[in-house]
Every structure is written in C-alpha cells, then in structure tokens.
Amino acid sequence: MDTWSAAVMLFLIMDPLGNLPIFMSVLKMIEPKRRRVVLIRELLFALVILYVFLFSGQAVLDFLNVKQETVSIAGGIILFLIALKMIFPKAGGSPLGLAAGEEPYIVPLAIPLIAGPSTLAALILLSNQSPDRMADWALALGAAWVVSATILFFSGAFHRLLGERGLTAMERLMGMILVMIAIQMFLDGVGTYFSQVG
C-alpha cells in the first residue's frame, strides 16, 4: 500500500461526512463563540491519540506476539463490519450522552468519532505491515486528519450544500469503497498465512 492509498483508507475509516450530523448535534448545544475552540481542541486531542497509537501499536503487537497476517485478517473483518454499518446505518444511533450545554471533552468527538477503534486498528495494521515506512504512514495519517478536520470545521456549510440525503449518499459510497479495501486486506492476510504454512 502506498502513502496516498493509506491516507484514503484512513480518511474513509474516519468518515467525517458520516459524523457531521453527530458533530453538529453536540456543538449546537454550546455557545457559538466556544464552538470553534471546542472543535479545534477535540481535533488536536484526536491527532495526538492517533500518532501515539501509530508509533506504539507495533510495540503492543510484539508484546502480545501477534503476527502480521493475524492483524491483516482481523483488520479486514473489523473494517468490513464498520463498512456495513456505514452502508446500512441504524436509525438514531448516536454516541452522545451529554447534558444540555455541556462541553464534550475527548469523548465522544475525539474518541470514538475521529480516533475510533477501526482507525486505531488500521494504524496498527499499517505499522505492523511495514515498520520501516513509519514516515509514510505518519504523512498518510496527517493528510487524512487534515481533510477530515477541514470537513468537520466547515460542517455547517457541508450540511447546507449536501443536505441530509447527500450526506447519507456520501457515507454509503464511502462504505462501499471501504468494503473493497476490507476484503482485499482480509485476502492479503489469508494469502500470507497459507504461503507461510505451505
């Protein structure tokens, strides 16, 4: 996987367009002056968490003695399940639980909406597959985060431009692309396993 393919994959998993309605519903309870401050803070929290996971994920795998093909197969399955949820979303599924006017702090905006379990699993997969290309993966993560942050920062404009149906259509299209990436990841892991066994 090259750098830009990794960036596209991470962007699809972060799913900023799918998260727009949740971000807007959380931020609309906060005073307009504070919204941008809160959003920037949460985006930066997420970025720090993602980079920490990118660079420490390999150490965790080494400690657990987990092999590359295992991570590839597991990552493919996780991404496939996430993609199915994007294509067939549940009505009213929202990880909120905030009181009126309460500012979100790390949860639910930074985690799990930006730095979610599927994004963290993908970062482990990348660092495990090619630990010698960490600069490439760091660049890919940075690019995916910048695009996602831009979309979320201008959430009101995107929502007006695309509308509810447009956002739903975009999320389902991203889900379809993610299904293909997930199946390829799964097949790569299975192929590597059988080539080693054989």
Stockholm file with secondary structure:
# STOCKHOLM 1.0

chainA/1-198         MDTWSAAVMLFLIMDPLGNLPIFMSVLKMIEPKRRRVVLIRELLFALVILYVFLFSGQAVLDFLNVKQETVSIAGGIILFLIALKMIFPKAGGSPLGLAAGEEPYIVPLAIPLIAGPSTLAALILLSNQSPDRMADWALALGAAWVVSATILFFSGAFHRLLGERGLTAMERLMGMILVMIAIQMFLDGVGTYFSQVG
#=GR chainA/1-198 SS CCHHHHHHHHHHHHCHHHHHHHHHHHHTTSCHHHHHHHHHHHHHHHHHHHHHHHHHHHHHHHHHTCCHHHHHHHHHHHHHHHHHHHHSCCTTCCCCCCCTTCCCCSTTIIIIIISCHHHHHHHHHHHHHCGGGHHHHHHHHHHHHHHHHHHHHTHHHHHHHHHHHHHHHHHHHHHHHHHHHHHHHHHHHHHHHHHHHC
#=GC SS_cons         CCHHHHHHHHHHHHCHHHHHHHHHHHHTTSCHHHHHHHHHHHHHHHHHHHHHHHHHHHHHHHHHTCCHHHHHHHHHHHHHHHHHHHHSCCTTCCCCCCCTTCCCCSTTIIIIIISCHHHHHHHHHHHHHCGGGHHHHHHHHHHHHHHHHHHHHTHHHHHHHHHHHHHHHHHHHHHHHHHHHHHHHHHHHHHHHHHHHC
//
